[in-house]
Amino acid sequence: MDAGLTFTARLWRWAARKESADVDGWCFVTLPVDLADDVRERAGEPRGFGSVRVRARVGETEWDTSVFPDKESGSFVLPVKKAVRAAAGVAEGDELTVTLTLRDVA
């Protein structure tokens, strides 16, 4: 694993689910574009859908997941599932400080 990348970003709910009453819908944070370039460089050959396997940390909460390329932002998005949001005490619209560690460094 690598040394990690830390950033702060707003937690947002997937647009296709915004109209839904489902408050447990998919939520994400978008990596800053400069960090996305770093991720691409460190990750080497992309996996399925261009995803990159990472370990994420918000506060004391850590989990293994992947970041996925996002054409709209030119960056990656990190999914933050309901169990993680509950454990970290965060909700849609909150600013999260996230540390990502790439699990498969080139």
ChimeraX attribute file (.defattr): number of C-alpha atoms within 10 A of each C-alpha:
attribute: neighborCount
match mode: 1-to-1
recipient: residues
	/A:1	11
	/A:2	14
	/A:3	9
	/A:4	16
	/A:5	16
	/A:6	15
	/A:7	13
	/A:8	15
	/A:9	16
	/A:10	15
	/A:11	21
	/A:12	19
	/A:13	19
	/A:14	13
	/A:15	11
	/A:16	9
	/A:17	14
	/A:18	13
	/A:19	8
	/A:20	10
	/A:21	8
	/A:22	9
	/A:23	13
	/A:24	15
	/A:25	17
	/A:26	18
	/A:27	22
	/A:28	20
	/A:29	24
	/A:30	23
	/A:31	27
	/A:32	16
	/A:33	13
	/A:34	10
	/A:35	15
	/A:36	19
	/A:37	15
	/A:38	11
	/A:39	23
	/A:40	18
	/A:41	12
	/A:42	15
	/A:43	20
	/A:44	12
	/A:45	13
	/A:46	11
	/A:47	12
	/A:48	7
	/A:49	8
	/A:50	14
	/A:51	18
	/A:52	24
	/A:53	19
	/A:54	24
	/A:55	17
	/A:56	24
	/A:57	20
	/A:58	21
	/A:59	13
	/A:60	7
	/A:61	14
	/A:62	16
	/A:63	14
	/A:64	13
	/A:65	19
	/A:66	21
	/A:67	25
	/A:68	19
	/A:69	20
	/A:70	14
	/A:71	8
	/A:72	7
	/A:73	12
	/A:74	15
	/A:75	20
	/A:76	27
	/A:77	20
	/A:78	21
	/A:79	21
	/A:80	22
	/A:81	15
	/A:82	16
	/A:83	10
	/A:84	16
	/A:85	17
	/A:86	11
	/A:87	13
	/A:88	16
	/A:89	12
	/A:90	16
	/A:91	19
	/A:92	16
	/A:93	13
	/A:94	13
	/A:95	14
	/A:96	18
	/A:97	14
	/A:98	21
	/A:99	18
	/A:100	26
	/A:101	20
	/A:102	23
	/A:103	17
	/A:104	14
	/A:105	16
	/A:106	12
